[in-house]
Every structure is written in C-alpha cells, then in structure tokens.
Amino acid sequence: MTTNNDDLPLAAAADWFLLLAEDDSSENRRRWQHWHDAHPSHRWAWEKVEKLQSLLAAAPRQAPHVLQQAERNQAERKVHRSQSARRQVLAMLGVIATGGIGYRLASTWQQAPAAPQIDWIVAAKGERREVSLPDGGRLWLASGTRVGIAYDAGHRDLYLDAGVLQLTSGRDPQGRKLRILARDGVIRPLGTRLTVSLFATHTVLAVQQSAAEVQPLSGSRVRVEAGQRVLFSGTASGRPETALFPEDAWTRGLLTALNMPLTEFAERFALYSGQHIEVAPALAVRRVSGTFRIDAAERSLRTLADGLGLRLDPAGDGWRLRPR
C-alpha cells in the first residue's frame, strides 16, 4: 500500500485499517507499525480509526448490513483503485454512513441502535423532486440526489448519500430528534429550513430559517444561524459566514452567483442541473455574477459564455467552457 505525499494522515490510517481488515499478516502488521511510529500525526490518525474499530465491534448486528450496503454502493459508484487515497477514504466514509454506523456512532448525540430500515428516494438526472416526510416536513431533492428516510420509535434520520437536499422540518409529537447523516458529518436541524450540498471535497450547510448544528466526523460541533452557511469536511469545519446568495435558489430552478469563481459556478451548476461542465484551467480566475436557469442549461451557459467572451462546446454528456 502506498500513499501520496499530500494525503492526510487520516486517509493513510483508513487505508491501513482496510488493508489489515483484509490481510492481518505479520508482514502487514510490521509495515503498519513502522508507519504508526514514524510521526505523531500518524498515531493521532490511528486513534481516530481505532474508535471506528471499537464502535463496529460494539455493534455486531449492524456488520452484515454495512457490508451489503458497501458492496451495493461500490458497484453503483464504480470506485476504482486508481483513485487517490483521499478519495478512497471519502468513499469509504460514505459507505459506512449509508450503512447507518459511521455517523450514528461518530455523533455525540446518540449511541448507535440496531441497523435501521431505510427507504431510499432518488431524483433522476435533470429532475427536482419534492417528498413529504412522515412528520409533516418536506424535502426537495436536486438532480441526482439520493436520500434515505429512516423514522422509527426513537429517531428521525435522513441519510444524504449523494447530491443536494433542502429540508423544511416538521414538528414531531413524539419529540424524536431529527438528524441528517451525510458523508462528512451529522447535521441536527433545530426547527428549521436548510440546504445541504455534497461537493467532491466538502459539504456545505446553509440555513434559511432558525438554526442547525453540524458535527464533522472528526472536529468540533458548530452552530449555524439563519442566513449563514458553513463549509465542512470529515475532519474539520470552517466558521459560519453570511450567505451572500440564496443557497436554495435551485429549488426554484435557479442558480444565483455573486462574484463567484467560474470553477465554483460550474461545480454548482453541474450539481443542481445534472449537466457536467468542464472549465479550461486558464479560466479559473474568472468570476460570475447573475441568475441562471438550471432547467435551461444550454441557454443559460451560452448566455454566460457570451457575457464572459468564452466559447461553449458540447463535451460528452455535458459542456466545455474555453477561451475563444
């Protein structure tokens, strides 16, 4: 097993965890010990993984459920060994979360129950879907979003496996806690309306009404008030900041940008519309402002290209922006 120089220690530790789970030979143990003792950050990272090991051991009823879900998710996502170690870790964490262990046990709010019954809802590519929840709440799902709903006697859990959602929470007569379990951590709505967006390297929580708390898989809990947004990953969270544009505009078929880097605009447009957009590296410093219709992708992107003096070309199942 090898890792790149810029990999996080936590990513390398997770790789060792997976390797030793498959082949706990004396040679692998010797190599792992050498890595473990090489730097304090390696020992810190391994302590984090050991917590996951102990939690898995403490919840044997969930193990088959997790393994089955892992096989399904890896088949769906076509995870290849050629991906970087960091991306492998993110995929692994997403698989664990989908199985209902990782985020339940990483959360400081609850101990893990038995594996829940999850009802999966999917919005097809190019579709926005509205879903009513059992407690009277409402979900909006953006293109390509996959959400699991698991309400039982003690919990109201939503599993965001991919994509973007907006939640308007309902009032539960039973007083069950409501949580969104996503790839990078657990979000606890506090009587609220919010959006959660899963990007390739991070997650964005934006609160439109009331407040919410986010607990990264490893890091401090953060409270986000109405009108604020926060970026977080599995290992850290940024500080809440004022949302400069409406993060929920996609529920109305729109994407609003205010001096937004073109690369971020392309990533958001692709996430909400389901249309992949490639941006030439030379255009990374360009900025975008305006409101664009994600339901009319080609028209919106041609308007953008004309306004910035760029060329828009078809590229596979999406588009490419490049200089003229």
C-alpha positions, 0 to 999 in steps of 0.5 A: 500500500502506498500513499501520496505525499499530500494525503492526510494522515487520516486517509493513510490510517483508513487505508491501513485499517482496510488493508489489515481488515483484509490481510492481518499478516505479520508482514502487514502488521510490521509495515503498519507499525513502522508507519504508526511510529514514524510521526505523531500525526500518524498515531493521532490518525490511528486513534481516530480509526481505532474508535471506528474499530471499537464502535463496529465491534460494539455493534455486531448486528449492524456488520452484515448490513454495512457490508451489503450496503458497501458492496451495493454502493461500490458497484453503483459508484464504480470506485476504482483503485486508481483513485487517490487515497483521499478519495478512497477514504471519502468513499469509504466514509460514505459507505459506512454512513449509508450503512447507518454506523459511521455517523450514528456512532461518530455523533455525540448525540446518540449511541448507535441502535440496531441497523435501521430500515431505510427507504431510499428516494432518488431524483433522476438526472435533470429532475427536482423532486419534492417528498413529504416526510412522515412528520409533516416536513418536506424535502426537495431533492436536486438532480441526482440526489439520493436520500434515505428516510429512516423514522422509527420509535426513537429517531428521525434520520435522513441519510444524504448519500449523494447530491443536494437536499433542502429540508423544511422540518416538521414538528414531531409529537413524539419529540424524536430528534431529527438528524441528517447523516451525510458523508462528512458529518451529522447535521441536527436541524433545530426547527428549521429550513436548510440546504445541504450540498455534497461537493467532491471535497466538502459539504456545505450547510446553509440555513434559511430559517432558525438554526442547525448544528453540524458535527464533522466526523472528526472536529468540533460541533458548530452552530449555524444561524439563519442566513449563514452557511458553513463549509465542512469536511470529515475532519474539520469545519470552517466558521459560519459566514453570511450567505451572500446568495440564496443557497436554495435558489435551485429549488426554484430552478435557479442558480444565483452567483455573486462574484463567484469563481467560474470553477465554483459556478460550474461545480454548482451548476453541474450539481443542481442541473445534472449537466457536467461542465468542464472549465479550461484551467486558464479560466479559473480566475474568472468570476460570475455574477447573475441568475441562471436557469438550471432547467435551461442549461444550454441557454443559460451557459451560452448566455454566460459564455457570451457575457464572459467572451468564452466559447461553449462546446458540447463535451460528452454528456455535458459542456466545455467552457474555453477561451475563444 
